[in-house]
Amino acid sequence: MTTEKGSISIHTENIFPIIKKFLYSDNEIFLRELVSNAVDAVQKIKRLGALGQFNGEVGQPLVEVKLDEKAKTITISDNGLGMTAEEIKKYINQVAFSGASEFVEKFKDAKDANEIIGKFGLGFYSAFMVADLVEINTLSYQDGAEPAKWTCDGSTSFEISEGSRTTRGTDIVLHINAESEEFLSQHKLQEILDKYAKFLPVPIKFGTKTDSVEDGVDEEGKPKYTSVEVDNIVNTTNPIWTKAPADLSDADYLDFYKQLYPFSDDPLFWIHLNVDYPFNLTGVLYFPKVKEDFDMQRNKIKLFSRQVFITDEVKDIVPEFLMLLHGVIDSPDIPLNVSRSFLQADGNVKKINNYITKKVADKLSELFKADRKGFEEKWGDIGLFVKYGMISEEKFYDKAKDFALLTNTKKEAFTFEEYKAKVSDAQTNKNGNVVYLYATDLDKQDGFIQAAEKKGYDVLVMNSAIDSHFVSSLEQKLEKTLLKRVDASVANQLIEKDEKLESVLSEEQSTTVRGIFEKAITKPGYTVEVVGLNPDDAPVTITMDEFMRRMKDMAKMGGGMSFYGSMPDSYKVAINGNHKLVSKILASADEAEQSKFAKQAVDLALLSQGMLTGAELTAFVSRSVELI
């Protein structure tokens, strides 16, 4: 073969700086691209052999990564198809560079890699991110092919000459540049291979490792072990998502989970994804145990394309409410930009998103029907997913309303339909609306819960991070249903009925009592009213209006209600006109004593809700000692 030098015919001389700037935000992916290409070459020769289009010995498929720290080179070798000199010209010089040229022309004004959409066949040229000289040594599988060598220093010039390879396949040798010497490290390369190549379908060898193998027995008859050097194969070629669910046991799924997330608790359950129409998608999604504080966990869903790791930023593919799931999704149909780092919005992505939503809903429905008790036990962990999904996805709500659970203070669980049937008789107001009462803090709201339960009302527990939004969502979705926090009013007024307990006080006495309490309350934002309650109820109850408090809760969660979040708090002070303390205050002729009793009753109401602090709490304690 004669040596041939040439110049690649493109419109710009500075193509590599542009590729480096826009295509690859993370230069470590050069190894992913080159190893993936090598795997493709190996798989193609296997296919040709299977189709009878290659009659030679296919051999054991292998891709090998070699590091030579002294020579400052990284070599990626495969025993795949190989190339002839003519194929190098076509695939390396023409196809890839024409793609690069198109890229430059089309996106030279792009400011951000997110703007760069399309597939340009530029993976090979990621090598020039870390190398100032790249060599290809290759021998084609074709009969009579001669070995060929291609070299390029990152400019538009190249040289093709006779190669030295004697067996079928390709070596790509990277001469690492001065800025990228961090990659001349065994540890660093192992780390990158673990990240991107862990599940590639062809064995990837990277050096050797020491293993212990059984070597006879000792004097006591116990097995002896000896150390041997073996190939360091970095990947599992047949991960579980490539297998049929029928061929897998629970132990297989749990082992794989531990492989992905070594330090995590076992998941609650999992969903095996497998569809080939109208798009290709496989994978396994795991439901982890989730903390109630909406902790965004470090373990993310990993996206693969034909077993090549792409990214763990999957927000467009996986519905937002399922972003707390763990696991793997693999699809060759997910469109990626040239760097494979950003997902492209198109019809397939939306279809995949809808498919995953449906699969999750179907799995939860199946679990609920098959084992109601087990489902209830898991609700503390999965309720967060379900509620978020019901708020954010209409189609998910339609399915989930049949298995979503409402739990009350007695730790009983009900479906929506069951709960409505349970409380309709006692908790329907005079306008025909069923009122669901709920608590967000069982300790703080205990007095209100007990007062409501004395009236025969049931109280739900809504204490997760998302429940302020969930409550509002339920109110919009459920027919003729209102939700009220149990401390939104005194028990008698939580559910408006036609019957009303009257105050024993005259209008004049009520006005006097209101005036005494208004003087005793020194804080702004408190409105006093005298109401007729049961004599056994508390003398003073302090509440915040349901609507105002709910808006403030949603503002804290970032629910677009920031206007309410900045408004000052306002409270309603309900004085129980039928309580004996009120009679005692009216009977006293001493204004100071009246004020002292009123102040004490108000502070007791504040204390019961944890709203009495600092100097006011100190004054209350002193006054209590004095009254004793």
C-alpha positions, 0 to 999 in steps of 0.5 A: 500500500502506498502512503497517501496524504490528503486534506479533508474537504470542508469549509472551515479550518477551525472545526475541532475547536468548535466541536470541542466547544459545543458538542461535549460539555464533559470531555470524559465521554471520549471513552464512552464514544470510542468504546461504544463504536468498538462494541458496534464493530464487534456486534456487526461481525457477529451478525454477519457470521450469523447471516452467513455473510462471513465464513471466518472464525468470529472468535470470542467477542472482546473490546480492550482498553489499554493504558501506557502511562510512559508513552502517554497513550490510551488504546481502544482495541476490538476484534470486530469488522475492521476497515479497509483504507477505502472505508477509512476514507469514507467513514472517517474522512467523509461521513463524519467530517461532512456531519461536522461540516453540517454541524458547524454551518447550522449551529455556529451561532448556537450559544448553548449545547441544548440548541444543538439537535441531531445526529451527526456521526461525530462520536469518533472525533470526541477523541480530539478533545483529549488527544493531539494525535490519533491513530487508527490501525485496522484490518478488515474482515474482507478476504484479501484485505490489507491492514491500514493505518490512519493518522490525524493531528486534529487539523484537516490533514490526514495520512493513510499508510500500510498498517501493522495489524495482523488480526481482524479488528481495529486499534484506536491509539490516542496520544493524550495532550498536555491538558488531559493528562488526568486521563493517564490514570488507571483509577480514572479510566476505571471510573469512567468505564464503570460509569458508561460501559458497565452494561455494554453487551460485549466484554470490555477488558481493562488490564488485569485484577487479582482473584482468589481461587480455591486450591486444594485443602489444608491439613484440617480439610478446609479449602485453601485459596491462592491468588491469580491474575485474571482479566479485569472485565468491567461490565455485565453483558446481559443485565436484567433489563435485557431478559424476560421477566419470566426468567428472573427471580426476586433475588435477581431484581434485588441483586441488580438494585444493590449493583446500581445502589450499593448502600441503599435499603431494599426497594419496596417493589419494582416494575419491569418495562418491555415494549417494542411498539410504537417505540423500543423501551426496556428497563426496570423501575424500583420504588424506594423507601422515601422519607416524608420530607421530600428528600430528593435522593442521590440515586437517580434513574439511569438512561441507557441507549443500547446498554450505553449509559447516557445520562441520569437527567431523565426529567422529560422521559419520566413523569415528574412525579416519578423522579424519586424512583430508581432504576434503568431505562434503555431505549434506542428511540430516545432522540439525543443531541450530538453530545448525547447529553441532552434529550430532544423533545419529540413525539416519542419522548411524550409517548414513553412518558405516557407509557411509564405513567400507565405501567406504574398505575397498572402495577399499583392497581395490581398490588392493591387488588392482590394484597390490600393489607400489604398495600396499606402497609406500604402506603407510608412510602408510596403515598407521596408518589401517588399523591404527586401523580394525582395532582400533576397527571390527569390520566394518572388521577383517573386510575389512581382514584380507585386505589389511593388511600385516605388514612385517619387518626385511628390509622384506618385506611379507606379508598375515596369511595369508602371514605365518602360512605363512612362520613357522609351521614355525620359530616354533611353540612346544611348545603349538602356538601360532605366535609372532610376534616384533616390534621397536619400535626397530630400533637399540636392539633390534639385538642381540636382532634379530640373536640371533633371526635367528641362530636362524632366526626372523623379526622384524616391525617394529611401531614406529608410535604405535598398534602397542602396541594393534595387537599386543594386538588381533592376539593376540585376533583371530588364532587360536593366535597369540602376539606377543612383542617381540624383547627380551622374553627371551633368544633361546632362551626367546622361543619355548618348545620341547621341546629345552633347552640346559643350563647347564654349571654345577652347581647350586651354581655357579649359586647362587654366580654368581647371588649375585655378580651380585645383589650387583653390581646395586645398582638395585631391580626386577632379578631374576637367573637363570642360564640355559643359552644358546649360548656365543656369546650375550651373557654378560648379557641384560636384558629386561622381561616381555612382558605388563608392558612391553606394559601399560606401553606401552598406559598411555603411549598412554592405553589404560586401563592407567594402573594398570600405568603407575604400577607400578615397572619390573621387569627380568629379568637372564639370566646365560649360564651357558655363557659363558666370562666366567662361568667366569672369574668362578668361577675368580677367588678375589678377590671384588672382581675377581668383582664388577668383572667382574659389574658390567661385564657388567651395565653392557654389557647396560644400555648395549646398550639405552640404559639406562646414563646419568649417574654409572653411565655415567661409572663404566662408562667409568672401569672399562672404561679400567682393565680395558684 
